[in-house]
Amino acid sequence: MTHTNEPVSRWRSVWRQLPLLVALLVLWLLLWDHIDALSLVTGVLLAIAVTRALYLPPVLLSGRFNPWRGLLLGLRMMVDVMFASLQVAAYSIWPWWKPMNSIIVVQLHTRSDLVTTLTAEAISVVPGTVVVDIDRERGLLYLHALGTRTQADIDRTHRQVLGTEERIVLAIGTHEQAEVVRAERRARRAGERTTSHSDMHQGPSGRNGGTP
């Protein structure tokens, strides 16, 4: 059984990295500016050497893409960039605005290098936030966020990062990763409903409503 499973997992790993190998080959051919047998052979060998010989974690693609989730991801990215650009522009011309920024640590739901990288890139594209460090061992993102004066601002930035990761996973992540983020979303919404329901029964002094 062991000898049967090892070749399957190895070929599956190669298949998942095939788009990366093709991208490296295309980049090599663009550098040569022409296509012949020598450039093709050297490009294939170089792509294999880069992905196999160098001391780098393998970039394993999930082999899954949800077009609808991908469209939602792109549209949300455009909305976030547009809104953040207007917000930063307003901050820059508001004479009484005093900037207060924070370094925020966000624990991601997945440990995928690809999802972590795409999440960090998507966050950095949006004006006002930039990733300054990544702890890939523990799945932590350290980002610099603009305009975080209150705890509510920090919590909002935290939710935005996790929302970006969630949309990326639902678009290109594995089925296991998608189930993880869906379970986290259900738990988060259940917690928000419980908190909201509890607040409705609290009096002004923090005691249950109706308690003398």
Secondary structure by P-SEA (a helix, b strand, c coil): caaaaaaaaaaaaaaaaaaaaaaaaaaaaaaaccccaaaaaaaaaaaaaaacccccccccccccccaaaaaaaaaaaaaaaaaaaaaaaaaaacccbbbbbbbbbbbbccccaaaaaaaaaaaaacccccccccccccbbbbbbbcccccaaaaaaaaaaaaaaaaaaaaccccaaaaaaaaaaaaaaaaaaaaaaaaaaaccccccccccc
